[in-house]
């Protein structure tokens, strides 16, 4: 996406946020504020790179008053002049946008889930996740079995996709996206985010392949994840936009809920 298009996208986001028919401190409203912040930071990063090119080409003039700043501006020039620095700069922008957008999405889904799930729902979900273990202890006496199942339920980790599935099923046929494709995309996004943020690009898990647009991603256990395609830089923005689209689709499954408080002041973009 070109810089002018990216600027236009940020302006459209402002309009979209203003038109949300939700309380400003609602979790769903706050997601869009946090999303905007991540996109805006990405835009500023891209604009700074363009400015570095102008500086390098001598198209930026420094007045006498700010001339002492020139030595710092020349460092900006280095970013676009040296390929190693350029790759690192764009790589950092990509990591930041994935981290920011995914963290906002994950937090929002978790808050919505915690607000709407009942104790019985929670037990059903956890038992299903741990069905093999629960089946394996069926031979134990009721007291021993109860101790184990209670411990499982207290400490169980519920994957984000499970929380997403619960929210989707609240109102049948209300999700407006392609549910099968979006679930698979979320599985991919989790793996990508974990590789980029937690393990310096190294993937741990069952081998996995995913194609997003024209980009192909390959995840091999204990190896650096591989990406191949013509859109190696902008694809991370496209991934972020897809995450936001999924959240928008999911909001249709909660039209019956007026207000779900965000545990902070949220983000107010006007």
Secondary structure, DSSP 4 states (H G I P E B T S, - for coil): --HHHHHHHHHHHHHHHHT--S-TTBHHHHHHHHHHHHHHHHHHHHHHHHHHHHHHTT-----TTTGGGHHHHHHHHHHHHSHHHHHHHHHHHHHHHHHHHHHHHHHHHHHHHHHH--HHHHHHHHHHHTHHHHHHTTTS-HHHHHHHHHHHHHH----HHHHHHHHHTSSTT---S-HHHHHHHHHHHHHHHHHHHHSTTEE-SS-EEEEETTEEEEE-TTEE-EEESTTTTTHHHHHHHHHHHHHHHHHGGGTT----B-SS------
